[in-house]
C-alpha cells in the first residue's frame, strides 16, 4: 500500500534522463581521480587546486539538487492543503 504523500506526486526528477547526466558530470569533477599523484598546482583560497575544484563541484551539486527539486518535483496541491 502506498503512503498518501506519494500518490500526490505528478512529476519526479528521476524520470528525466538528462538530469542524471548532469549529476554524473558533476560527480566526475568532484572526485579527484583524474589528478596526477602528488600534484598540488596553484593554491586557490588556501587550498591546492584539486581541493578547490572538488569543493566547487560539491557546491555545484548542492545547487543543482536544489534546482532539480524545485523545478522538476511537482506535487499536487491537494495533498498540501489536506495536511495544513
PDB file of N, CA, C and O in Angstrom:
ATOM      1  N   UNK A   1       0.840  -1.181   0.000  1.00  0.00           N
ATOM      2  CA  UNK A   1       0.000   0.000   0.000  1.00  0.00           C
ATOM      3  C   UNK A   1       0.884   1.242   0.000  1.00  0.00           C
ATOM      4  O   UNK A   1       1.817   1.341   0.797  1.00  0.00           O
ATOM      5  N   UNK A   2       0.597   2.180  -0.883  1.00  0.00           N
ATOM      6  CA  UNK A   2       1.389   3.405  -0.981  1.00  0.00           C
ATOM      7  C   UNK A   2       0.972   4.396   0.073  1.00  0.00           C
ATOM      8  O   UNK A   2      -0.203   4.501   0.426  1.00  0.00           O
ATOM      9  N   UNK A   3       1.961   5.128   0.576  1.00  0.00           N
ATOM     10  CA  UNK A   3       1.685   6.209   1.510  1.00  0.00           C
ATOM     11  C   UNK A   3       0.968   7.316   0.752  1.00  0.00           C
ATOM     12  O   UNK A   3       1.263   7.546  -0.421  1.00  0.00           O
ATOM     13  N   UNK A   4       0.039   8.002   1.391  1.00  0.00           N
ATOM     14  CA  UNK A   4      -0.755   9.003   0.674  1.00  0.00           C
ATOM     15  C   UNK A   4       0.079  10.174   0.168  1.00  0.00           C
ATOM     16  O   UNK A   4      -0.338  10.853  -0.770  1.00  0.00           O
ATOM     17  N   UNK A   5       1.240  10.428   0.759  1.00  0.00           N
ATOM     18  CA  UNK A   5       2.108  11.501   0.265  1.00  0.00           C
ATOM     19  C   UNK A   5       2.612  11.202  -1.136  1.00  0.00           C
ATOM     20  O   UNK A   5       2.804  12.119  -1.934  1.00  0.00           O
ATOM     21  N   UNK A   6       2.829   9.923  -1.446  1.00  0.00           N
ATOM     22  CA  UNK A   6       3.374   9.551  -2.743  1.00  0.00           C
ATOM     23  C   UNK A   6       2.309   9.549  -3.843  1.00  0.00           C
ATOM     24  O   UNK A   6       2.654   9.605  -5.024  1.00  0.00           O
ATOM     25  N   UNK A   7       1.059   9.487  -3.491  1.00  0.00           N
ATOM     26  CA  UNK A   7       0.016   9.479  -4.509  1.00  0.00           C
ATOM     27  C   UNK A   7      -0.193  10.858  -5.112  1.00  0.00           C
ATOM     28  O   UNK A   7      -0.775  10.973  -6.191  1.00  0.00           O
ATOM     29  N   UNK A   8       0.273  11.919  -4.435  1.00  0.00           N
ATOM     30  CA  UNK A   8       0.065  13.275  -4.937  1.00  0.00           C
ATOM     31  C   UNK A   8       1.219  13.766  -5.824  1.00  0.00           C
ATOM     32  O   UNK A   8       1.173  14.893  -6.318  1.00  0.00           O
ATOM     33  N   UNK A   9       2.247  12.941  -6.031  1.00  0.00           N
ATOM     34  CA  UNK A   9       3.378  13.331  -6.862  1.00  0.00           C
ATOM     35  C   UNK A   9       2.984  13.222  -8.335  1.00  0.00           C
ATOM     36  O   UNK A   9       2.569  12.157  -8.790  1.00  0.00           O
ATOM     37  N   UNK A  10       3.114  14.325  -9.082  1.00  0.00           N
ATOM     38  CA  UNK A  10       2.775  14.337 -10.506  1.00  0.00           C
ATOM     39  C   UNK A  10       3.996  14.120 -11.377  1.00  0.00           C
ATOM     40  O   UNK A  10       3.893  13.512 -12.443  1.00  0.00           O
ATOM     41  N   UNK A  11       5.150  14.604 -10.946  1.00  0.00           N
ATOM     42  CA  UNK A  11       6.368  14.500 -11.741  1.00  0.00           C
ATOM     43  C   UNK A  11       7.559  14.355 -10.805  1.00  0.00           C
ATOM     44  O   UNK A  11       7.625  15.005  -9.762  1.00  0.00           O
ATOM     45  N   UNK A  12       8.499  13.495 -11.187  1.00  0.00           N
ATOM     46  CA  UNK A  12       9.692  13.287 -10.378  1.00  0.00           C
ATOM     47  C   UNK A  12      10.935  13.487 -11.235  1.00  0.00           C
ATOM     48  O   UNK A  12      10.926  13.161 -12.422  1.00  0.00           O
ATOM     49  N   UNK A  13      12.000  14.016 -10.650  1.00  0.00           N
ATOM     50  CA  UNK A  13      13.220  14.229 -11.423  1.00  0.00           C
ATOM     51  C   UNK A  13      13.886  12.939 -11.887  1.00  0.00           C
ATOM     52  O   UNK A  13      14.610  12.961 -12.882  1.00  0.00           O
ATOM     53  N   UNK A  14      13.672  11.824 -11.209  1.00  0.00           N
ATOM     54  CA  UNK A  14      14.349  10.586 -11.601  1.00  0.00           C
ATOM     55  C   UNK A  14      13.890  10.070 -12.961  1.00  0.00           C
ATOM     56  O   UNK A  14      14.534   9.192 -13.536  1.00  0.00           O
ATOM     57  N   UNK A  15      12.785  10.603 -13.485  1.00  0.00           N
ATOM     58  CA  UNK A  15      12.285  10.175 -14.787  1.00  0.00           C
ATOM     59  C   UNK A  15      12.855  11.008 -15.939  1.00  0.00           C
ATOM     60  O   UNK A  15      12.588  10.709 -17.103  1.00  0.00           O
ATOM     61  N   UNK A  16      13.631  12.043 -15.628  1.00  0.00           N
ATOM     62  CA  UNK A  16      14.225  12.912 -16.644  1.00  0.00           C
ATOM     63  C   UNK A  16      15.692  12.510 -16.795  1.00  0.00           C
ATOM     64  O   UNK A  16      16.497  12.740 -15.892  1.00  0.00           O
ATOM     65  N   UNK A  17      16.036  11.914 -17.927  1.00  0.00           N
ATOM     66  CA  UNK A  17      17.364  11.310 -18.102  1.00  0.00           C
ATOM     67  C   UNK A  17      18.514  12.316 -18.102  1.00  0.00           C
ATOM     68  O   UNK A  17      19.578  12.022 -17.556  1.00  0.00           O
ATOM     69  N   UNK A  18      18.329  13.488 -18.698  1.00  0.00           N
ATOM     70  CA  UNK A  18      19.455  14.414 -18.791  1.00  0.00           C
ATOM     71  C   UNK A  18      19.855  14.965 -17.427  1.00  0.00           C
ATOM     72  O   UNK A  18      20.985  15.424 -17.257  1.00  0.00           O
ATOM     73  N   UNK A  19      18.958  14.927 -16.465  1.00  0.00           N
ATOM     74  CA  UNK A  19      19.311  15.341 -15.103  1.00  0.00           C
ATOM     75  C   UNK A  19      20.405  14.430 -14.563  1.00  0.00           C
ATOM     76  O   UNK A  19      21.334  14.892 -13.901  1.00  0.00           O
ATOM     77  N   UNK A  20      20.293  13.145 -14.844  1.00  0.00           N
ATOM     78  CA  UNK A  20      21.290  12.180 -14.369  1.00  0.00           C
ATOM     79  C   UNK A  20      22.640  12.385 -15.049  1.00  0.00           C
ATOM     80  O   UNK A  20      23.682  12.144 -14.439  1.00  0.00           O
ATOM     81  N   UNK A  21      22.632  12.825 -16.293  1.00  0.00           N
ATOM     82  CA  UNK A  21      23.895  13.113 -16.977  1.00  0.00           C
ATOM     83  C   UNK A  21      24.622  14.283 -16.322  1.00  0.00           C
ATOM     84  O   UNK A  21      25.847  14.264 -16.200  1.00  0.00           O
ATOM     85  N   UNK A  22      23.876  15.295 -15.904  1.00  0.00           N
ATOM     86  CA  UNK A  22      24.495  16.426 -15.198  1.00  0.00           C
ATOM     87  C   UNK A  22      25.062  15.961 -13.865  1.00  0.00           C
ATOM     88  O   UNK A  22      26.168  16.350 -13.492  1.00  0.00           O
ATOM     89  N   UNK A  23      24.309  15.127 -13.141  1.00  0.00           N
ATOM     90  CA  UNK A  23      24.823  14.569 -11.887  1.00  0.00           C
ATOM     91  C   UNK A  23      26.111  13.783 -12.120  1.00  0.00           C
ATOM     92  O   UNK A  23      27.075  13.922 -11.367  1.00  0.00           O
ATOM     93  N   UNK A  24      26.122  12.968 -13.153  1.00  0.00           N
ATOM     94  CA  UNK A  24      27.304  12.170 -13.467  1.00  0.00           C
ATOM     95  C   UNK A  24      28.515  13.062 -13.751  1.00  0.00           C
ATOM     96  O   UNK A  24      29.617  12.796 -13.271  1.00  0.00           O
ATOM     97  N   UNK A  25      28.303  14.115 -14.530  1.00  0.00           N
ATOM     98  CA  UNK A  25      29.400  15.034 -14.847  1.00  0.00           C
ATOM     99  C   UNK A  25      29.898  15.754 -13.594  1.00  0.00           C
ATOM    100  O   UNK A  25      31.106  15.894 -13.403  1.00  0.00           O
ATOM    101  N   UNK A  26      28.993  16.205 -12.753  1.00  0.00           N
ATOM    102  CA  UNK A  26      29.406  16.907 -11.528  1.00  0.00           C
ATOM    103  C   UNK A  26      30.145  15.974 -10.569  1.00  0.00           C
ATOM    104  O   UNK A  26      31.124  16.379  -9.942  1.00  0.00           O
ATOM    105  N   UNK A  27      29.684  14.739 -10.452  1.00  0.00           N
ATOM    106  CA  UNK A  27      30.398  13.778  -9.605  1.00  0.00           C
ATOM    107  C   UNK A  27      31.771  13.444 -10.184  1.00  0.00           C
ATOM    108  O   UNK A  27      32.729  13.261  -9.434  1.00  0.00           O
ATOM    109  N   UNK A  28      31.874  13.365 -11.492  1.00  0.00           N
ATOM    110  CA  UNK A  28      33.173  13.079 -12.120  1.00  0.00           C
ATOM    111  C   UNK A  28      34.174  14.191 -11.821  1.00  0.00           C
ATOM    112  O   UNK A  28      35.359  13.925 -11.626  1.00  0.00           O
ATOM    113  N   UNK A  29      33.706  15.421 -11.786  1.00  0.00           N
ATOM    114  CA  UNK A  29      34.587  16.545 -11.451  1.00  0.00           C
ATOM    115  C   UNK A  29      34.888  16.561  -9.955  1.00  0.00           C
ATOM    116  O   UNK A  29      36.005  16.891  -9.555  1.00  0.00           O
ATOM    117  N   UNK A  30      33.910  16.210  -9.129  1.00  0.00           N
ATOM    118  CA  UNK A  30      34.072  16.279  -7.673  1.00  0.00           C
ATOM    119  C   UNK A  30      35.053  15.241  -7.132  1.00  0.00           C
ATOM    120  O   UNK A  30      35.734  15.494  -6.139  1.00  0.00           O
ATOM    121  N   UNK A  31      35.132  14.085  -7.769  1.00  0.00           N
ATOM    122  CA  UNK A  31      36.033  13.039  -7.294  1.00  0.00           C
ATOM    123  C   UNK A  31      37.385  13.238  -7.978  1.00  0.00           C
ATOM    124  O   UNK A  31      37.475  13.182  -9.205  1.00  0.00           O
ATOM    125  N   UNK A  32      38.423  13.468  -7.201  1.00  0.00           N
ATOM    126  CA  UNK A  32      39.725  13.839  -7.799  1.00  0.00           C
ATOM    127  C   UNK A  32      40.527  12.664  -8.353  1.00  0.00           C
ATOM    128  O   UNK A  32      41.733  12.595  -8.121  1.00  0.00           O
ATOM    129  N   UNK A  33      39.917  11.769  -9.056  1.00  0.00           N
ATOM    130  CA  UNK A  33      40.612  10.594  -9.599  1.00  0.00           C
ATOM    131  C   UNK A  33      41.475  10.927 -10.796  1.00  0.00           C
ATOM    132  O   UNK A  33      42.389  10.169 -11.122  1.00  0.00           O
ATOM    133  N   UNK A  34      41.213  12.037 -11.459  1.00  0.00           N
ATOM    134  CA  UNK A  34      41.918  12.377 -12.694  1.00  0.00           C
ATOM    135  C   UNK A  34      43.158  13.240 -12.465  1.00  0.00           C
ATOM    136  O   UNK A  34      43.894  13.521 -13.411  1.00  0.00           O
ATOM    137  N   UNK A  35      43.401  13.667 -11.221  1.00  0.00           N
ATOM    138  CA  UNK A  35      44.587  14.468 -10.929  1.00  0.00           C
ATOM    139  C   UNK A  35      45.798  13.549 -10.793  1.00  0.00           C
ATOM    140  O   UNK A  35      45.676  12.460 -10.232  1.00  0.00           O
ATOM    141  N   UNK A  36      46.957  13.961 -11.289  1.00  0.00           N
ATOM    142  CA  UNK A  36      48.168  13.136 -11.126  1.00  0.00           C
ATOM    143  C   UNK A  36      48.560  13.004  -9.648  1.00  0.00           C
ATOM    144  O   UNK A  36      48.260  13.876  -8.832  1.00  0.00           O
ATOM    145  N   UNK A  37      49.230  11.904  -9.326  1.00  0.00           N
ATOM    146  CA  UNK A  37      49.713  11.709  -7.953  1.00  0.00           C
ATOM    147  C   UNK A  37      50.653  12.841  -7.559  1.00  0.00           C
ATOM    148  O   UNK A  37      51.453  13.319  -8.363  1.00  0.00           O
ATOM    149  N   UNK A  38      50.536  13.256  -6.305  1.00  0.00           N
ATOM    150  CA  UNK A  38      51.405  14.288  -5.729  1.00  0.00           C
ATOM    151  C   UNK A  38      51.247  15.665  -6.381  1.00  0.00           C
ATOM    152  O   UNK A  38      52.067  16.548  -6.133  1.00  0.00           O
ATOM    153  N   UNK A  39      50.224  15.869  -7.198  1.00  0.00           N
ATOM    154  CA  UNK A  39      50.016  17.163  -7.846  1.00  0.00           C
ATOM    155  C   UNK A  39      49.341  18.118  -6.871  1.00  0.00           C
ATOM    156  O   UNK A  39      48.323  17.782  -6.265  1.00  0.00           O
ATOM    157  N   UNK A  40      49.904  19.293  -6.726  1.00  0.00           N
ATOM    158  CA  UNK A  40      49.323  20.318  -5.868  1.00  0.00           C
ATOM    159  C   UNK A  40      48.788  21.463  -6.721  1.00  0.00           C
ATOM    160  O   UNK A  40      47.671  21.935  -6.509  1.00  0.00           O
ATOM    161  N   UNK A  41      49.584  21.902  -7.678  1.00  0.00           N
ATOM    162  CA  UNK A  41      49.166  23.003  -8.546  1.00  0.00           C
ATOM    163  C   UNK A  41      49.120  24.310  -7.783  1.00  0.00           C
ATOM    164  O   UNK A  41      49.631  24.399  -6.667  1.00  0.00           O
ATOM    165  N   UNK A  42      48.515  25.319  -8.373  1.00  0.00           N
ATOM    166  CA  UNK A  42      48.429  26.610  -7.688  1.00  0.00           C
ATOM    167  C   UNK A  42      47.499  26.527  -6.470  1.00  0.00           C
ATOM    168  O   UNK A  42      46.612  25.676  -6.400  1.00  0.00           O
ATOM    169  N   UNK A  43      47.724  27.420  -5.530  1.00  0.00           N
ATOM    170  CA  UNK A  43      46.907  27.489  -4.328  1.00  0.00           C
ATOM    171  C   UNK A  43      45.727  28.435  -4.597  1.00  0.00           C
ATOM    172  O   UNK A  43      45.919  29.572  -5.029  1.00  0.00           O
ATOM    173  N   UNK A  44      44.515  27.955  -4.338  1.00  0.00           N
ATOM    174  CA  UNK A  44      43.300  28.743  -4.551  1.00  0.00           C
ATOM    175  C   UNK A  44      42.593  28.877  -3.202  1.00  0.00           C
ATOM    176  O   UNK A  44      42.128  27.888  -2.636  1.00  0.00           O
ATOM    177  N   UNK A  45      42.515  30.102  -2.696  1.00  0.00           N
ATOM    178  CA  UNK A  45      41.889  30.367  -1.398  1.00  0.00           C
ATOM    179  C   UNK A  45      42.485  29.505  -0.286  1.00  0.00           C
ATOM    180  O   UNK A  45      41.777  29.081   0.627  1.00  0.00           O
ATOM    181  N   UNK A  46      43.769  29.254  -0.368  1.00  0.00           N
ATOM    182  CA  UNK A  46      44.459  28.478   0.650  1.00  0.00           C
ATOM    183  C   UNK A  46      44.415  26.972   0.446  1.00  0.00           C
ATOM    184  O   UNK A  46      44.963  26.228   1.259  1.00  0.00           O
ATOM    185  N   UNK A  47      43.785  26.513  -0.608  1.00  0.00           N
ATOM    186  CA  UNK A  47      43.687  25.080  -0.891  1.00  0.00           C
ATOM    187  C   UNK A  47      44.444  24.746  -2.161  1.00  0.00           C
ATOM    188  O   UNK A  47      44.547  25.581  -3.059  1.00  0.00           O
ATOM    189  N   UNK A  48      44.985  23.516  -2.248  1.00  0.00           N
ATOM    190  CA  UNK A  48      45.524  23.080  -3.538  1.00  0.00           C
ATOM    191  C   UNK A  48      44.417  23.091  -4.589  1.00  0.00           C
ATOM    192  O   UNK A  48      43.236  22.997  -4.255  1.00  0.00           O
ATOM    193  N   UNK A  49      44.792  23.204  -5.828  1.00  0.00           N
ATOM    194  CA  UNK A  49      43.820  23.317  -6.912  1.00  0.00           C
ATOM    195  C   UNK A  49      42.812  22.170  -6.924  1.00  0.00           C
ATOM    196  O   UNK A  49      41.624  22.396  -7.158  1.00  0.00           O
ATOM    197  N   UNK A  50      43.273  20.940  -6.674  1.00  0.00           N
ATOM    198  CA  UNK A  50      42.350  19.810  -6.721  1.00  0.00           C
ATOM    199  C   UNK A  50      41.307  19.868  -5.605  1.00  0.00           C
ATOM    200  O   UNK A  50      40.173  19.428  -5.794  1.00  0.00           O
ATOM    201  N   UNK A  51      41.684  20.408  -4.443  1.00  0.00           N
ATOM    202  CA  UNK A  51      40.733  20.546  -3.337  1.00  0.00           C
ATOM    203  C   UNK A  51      39.715  21.635  -3.661  1.00  0.00           C
ATOM    204  O   UNK A  51      38.519  21.454  -3.433  1.00  0.00           O
ATOM    205  N   UNK A  52      40.181  22.756  -4.188  1.00  0.00           N
ATOM    206  CA  UNK A  52      39.275  23.846  -4.557  1.00  0.00           C
ATOM    207  C   UNK A  52      38.290  23.379  -5.639  1.00  0.00           C
ATOM    208  O   UNK A  52      37.111  23.731  -5.599  1.00  0.00           O
ATOM    209  N   UNK A  53      38.771  22.595  -6.597  1.00  0.00           N
ATOM    210  CA  UNK A  53      37.900  22.067  -7.652  1.00  0.00           C
ATOM    211  C   UNK A  53      36.843  21.140  -7.066  1.00  0.00           C
ATOM    212  O   UNK A  53      35.673  21.216  -7.442  1.00  0.00           O
ATOM    213  N   UNK A  54      37.243  20.279  -6.161  1.00  0.00           N
ATOM    214  CA  UNK A  54      36.305  19.361  -5.519  1.00  0.00           C
ATOM    215  C   UNK A  54      35.258  20.122  -4.716  1.00  0.00           C
ATOM    216  O   UNK A  54      34.070  19.806  -4.791  1.00  0.00           O
ATOM    217  N   UNK A  55      35.684  21.116  -3.953  1.00  0.00           N
ATOM    218  CA  UNK A  55      34.738  21.900  -3.156  1.00  0.00           C
ATOM    219  C   UNK A  55      33.746  22.663  -4.038  1.00  0.00           C
ATOM    220  O   UNK A  55      32.559  22.732  -3.721  1.00  0.00           O
ATOM    221  N   UNK A  56      34.225  23.227  -5.130  1.00  0.00           N
ATOM    222  CA  UNK A  56      33.329  23.926  -6.050  1.00  0.00           C
ATOM    223  C   UNK A  56      32.343  22.960  -6.714  1.00  0.00           C
ATOM    224  O   UNK A  56      31.181  23.305  -6.925  1.00  0.00           O
ATOM    225  N   UNK A  57      32.805  21.758  -7.040  1.00  0.00           N
ATOM    226  CA  UNK A  57      31.918  20.758  -7.636  1.00  0.00           C
ATOM    227  C   UNK A  57      30.858  20.308  -6.635  1.00  0.00           C
ATOM    228  O   UNK A  57      29.711  20.076  -7.016  1.00  0.00           O
ATOM    229  N   UNK A  58      31.224  20.181  -5.372  1.00  0.00           N
ATOM    230  CA  UNK A  58      30.255  19.805  -4.342  1.00  0.00           C
ATOM    231  C   UNK A  58      29.223  20.916  -4.161  1.00  0.00           C
ATOM    232  O   UNK A  58      28.035  20.636  -4.003  1.00  0.00           O
ATOM    233  N   UNK A  59      29.662  22.161  -4.183  1.00  0.00           N
ATOM    234  CA  UNK A  59      28.735  23.289  -4.118  1.00  0.00           C
ATOM    235  C   UNK A  59      27.794  23.278  -5.323  1.00  0.00           C
ATOM    236  O   UNK A  59      26.594  23.513  -5.184  1.00  0.00           O
ATOM    237  N   UNK A  60      28.347  23.003  -6.503  1.00  0.00           N
ATOM    238  CA  UNK A  60      27.518  22.915  -7.708  1.00  0.00           C
ATOM    239  C   UNK A  60      26.510  21.772  -7.599  1.00  0.00           C
ATOM    240  O   UNK A  60      25.375  21.913  -8.054  1.00  0.00           O
ATOM    241  N   UNK A  61      26.902  20.648  -7.006  1.00  0.00           N
ATOM    242  CA  UNK A  61      25.972  19.535  -6.790  1.00  0.00           C
ATOM    243  C   UNK A  61      24.814  19.949  -5.879  1.00  0.00           C
ATOM    244  O   UNK A  61      23.662  19.600  -6.136  1.00  0.00           O
ATOM    245  N   UNK A  62      25.120  20.683  -4.830  1.00  0.00           N
ATOM    246  CA  UNK A  62      24.073  21.138  -3.915  1.00  0.00           C
ATOM    247  C   UNK A  62      23.116  22.102  -4.608  1.00  0.00           C
ATOM    248  O   UNK A  62      21.899  21.994  -4.453  1.00  0.00           O
ATOM    249  N   UNK A  63      23.662  23.038  -5.369  1.00  0.00           N
ATOM    250  CA  UNK A  63      22.824  23.993  -6.100  1.00  0.00           C
ATOM    251  C   UNK A  63      21.987  23.263  -7.150  1.00  0.00           C
ATOM    252  O   UNK A  63      20.800  23.549  -7.306  1.00  0.00           O
ATOM    253  N   UNK A  64      22.595  22.329  -7.865  1.00  0.00           N
ATOM    254  CA  UNK A  64      21.883  21.573  -8.889  1.00  0.00           C
ATOM    255  C   UNK A  64      20.742  20.764  -8.272  1.00  0.00           C
ATOM    256  O   UNK A  64      19.642  20.725  -8.823  1.00  0.00           O
ATOM    257  N   UNK A  65      20.996  20.120  -7.136  1.00  0.00           N
ATOM    258  CA  UNK A  65      19.966  19.329  -6.471  1.00  0.00           C
ATOM    259  C   UNK A  65      18.797  20.215  -6.045  1.00  0.00           C
ATOM    260  O   UNK A  65      17.638  19.833  -6.208  1.00  0.00           O
ATOM    261  N   UNK A  66      19.093  21.383  -5.506  1.00  0.00           N
ATOM    262  CA  UNK A  66      18.045  22.329  -5.121  1.00  0.00           C
ATOM    263  C   UNK A  66      17.226  22.752  -6.333  1.00  0.00           C
ATOM    264  O   UNK A  66      15.997  22.790  -6.271  1.00  0.00           O
ATOM    265  N   UNK A  67      17.898  23.068  -7.430  1.00  0.00           N
ATOM    266  CA  UNK A  67      17.207  23.454  -8.653  1.00  0.00           C
ATOM    267  C   UNK A  67      16.306  22.336  -9.162  1.00  0.00           C
ATOM    268  O   UNK A  67      15.155  22.576  -9.526  1.00  0.00           O
ATOM    269  N   UNK A  68      16.827  21.125  -9.186  1.00  0.00           N
ATOM    270  CA  UNK A  68      16.062  19.981  -9.695  1.00  0.00           C
ATOM    271  C   UNK A  68      14.823  19.740  -8.835  1.00  0.00           C
ATOM    272  O   UNK A  68      13.741  19.491  -9.367  1.00  0.00           O
ATOM    273  N   UNK A  69      14.970  19.811  -7.527  1.00  0.00           N
ATOM    274  CA  UNK A  69      13.823  19.588  -6.642  1.00  0.00           C
ATOM    275  C   UNK A  69      12.747  20.644  -6.872  1.00  0.00           C
ATOM    276  O   UNK A  69      11.566  20.314  -6.978  1.00  0.00           O
ATOM    277  N   UNK A  70      13.146  21.898  -6.949  1.00  0.00           N
ATOM    278  CA  UNK A  70      12.160  22.969  -7.117  1.00  0.00           C
ATOM    279  C   UNK A  70      11.559  23.016  -8.519  1.00  0.00           C
ATOM    280  O   UNK A  70      10.406  23.418  -8.677  1.00  0.00           O
ATOM    281  N   UNK A  71      12.304  22.619  -9.520  1.00  0.00           N
ATOM    282  CA  UNK A  71      11.833  22.731 -10.899  1.00  0.00           C
ATOM    283  C   UNK A  71      11.122  21.478 -11.415  1.00  0.00           C
ATOM    284  O   UNK A  71      10.172  21.581 -12.190  1.00  0.00           O
ATOM    285  N   UNK A  72      11.574  20.307 -10.995  1.00  0.00           N
ATOM    286  CA  UNK A  72      11.083  19.070 -11.594  1.00  0.00           C
ATOM    287  C   UNK A  72      10.259  18.186 -10.663  1.00  0.00           C
ATOM    288  O   UNK A  72       9.625  17.241 -11.132  1.00  0.00           O
ATOM    289  N   UNK A  73      10.248  18.459  -9.373  1.00  0.00           N
ATOM    290  CA  UNK A  73       9.485  17.629  -8.454  1.00  0.00           C
ATOM    291  C   UNK A  73       8.139  18.315  -8.227  1.00  0.00           C
ATOM    292  O   UNK A  73       8.021  19.211  -7.392  1.00  0.00           O
ATOM    293  N   UNK A  74       7.131  17.885  -8.976  1.00  0.00           N
ATOM    294  CA  UNK A  74       5.821  18.518  -8.934  1.00  0.00           C
ATOM    295  C   UNK A  74       4.863  17.677  -8.103  1.00  0.00           C
ATOM    296  O   UNK A  74       4.701  16.481  -8.344  1.00  0.00           O
ATOM    297  N   UNK A  75       4.235  18.311  -7.131  1.00  0.00           N
ATOM    298  CA  UNK A  75       3.304  17.639  -6.238  1.00  0.00           C
ATOM    299  C   UNK A  75       1.956  18.328  -6.361  1.00  0.00           C
ATOM    300  O   UNK A  75       1.893  19.554  -6.452  1.00  0.00           O
ATOM    301  N   UNK A  76       0.874  17.550  -6.364  1.00  0.00           N
ATOM    302  CA  UNK A  76      -0.467  18.125  -6.396  1.00  0.00           C
ATOM    303  C   UNK A  76      -0.699  18.983  -5.156  1.00  0.00           C
ATOM    304  O   UNK A  76      -0.212  18.660  -4.072  1.00  0.00           O
ATOM    305  N   UNK A  77      -1.434  20.059  -5.314  1.00  0.00           N
ATOM    306  CA  UNK A  77      -1.715  20.955  -4.198  1.00  0.00           C
ATOM    307  C   UNK A  77      -2.692  20.362  -3.219  1.00  0.00           C
ATOM    308  O   UNK A  77      -2.720  20.786  -2.064  1.00  0.00           O
ATOM    309  N   UNK A  78      -3.501  19.395  -3.629  1.00  0.00           N
ATOM    310  CA  UNK A  78      -4.489  18.784  -2.749  1.00  0.00           C
ATOM    311  C   UNK A  78      -3.844  18.158  -1.520  1.00  0.00           C
ATOM    312  O   UNK A  78      -4.368  18.287  -0.413  1.00  0.00           O
ATOM    313  N   UNK A  79      -2.718  17.485  -1.699  1.00  0.00           N
ATOM    314  CA  UNK A  79      -2.028  16.854  -0.577  1.00  0.00           C
ATOM    315  C   UNK A  79      -1.504  17.865   0.407  1.00  0.00           C
ATOM    316  O   UNK A  79      -1.519  17.613   1.612  1.00  0.00           O
ATOM    317  N   UNK A  80      -1.035  19.017  -0.076  1.00  0.00           N
ATOM    318  CA  UNK A  80      -0.526  20.070   0.798  1.00  0.00           C
ATOM    319  C   UNK A  80      -1.650  20.698   1.608  1.00  0.00           C
ATOM    320  O   UNK A  80      -1.457  20.999   2.786  1.00  0.00           O
ATOM    321  N   UNK A  81      -2.830  20.907   1.001  1.00  0.00           N
ATOM    322  CA  UNK A  81      -3.940  21.550   1.691  1.00  0.00           C
ATOM    323  C   UNK A  81      -4.578  20.609   2.710  1.00  0.00           C
ATOM    324  O   UNK A  81      -5.074  21.060   3.743  1.00  0.00           O
ATOM    325  N   UNK A  82      -4.568  19.317   2.431  1.00  0.00           N
ATOM    326  CA  UNK A  82      -5.178  18.359   3.359  1.00  0.00           C
ATOM    327  C   UNK A  82      -4.364  18.251   4.633  1.00  0.00           C
ATOM    328  O   UNK A  82      -4.930  18.033   5.704  1.00  0.00           O
ATOM    329  N   UNK A  83      -3.042  18.401   4.544  1.00  0.00           N
ATOM    330  CA  UNK A  83      -2.190  18.306   5.720  1.00  0.00           C
ATOM    331  C   UNK A  83      -2.226  19.578   6.544  1.00  0.00           C
ATOM    332  O   UNK A  83      -2.016  19.526   7.755  1.00  0.00           O
ATOM    333  N   UNK A  84      -2.487  20.729   5.918  1.00  0.00           N
ATOM    334  CA  UNK A  84      -2.425  22.024   6.608  1.00  0.00           C
ATOM    335  C   UNK A  84      -3.726  22.409   7.091  1.00  0.00           C
ATOM    336  O   UNK A  84      -3.869  23.471   7.698  1.00  0.00           O
TER     337      UNK A  84
END
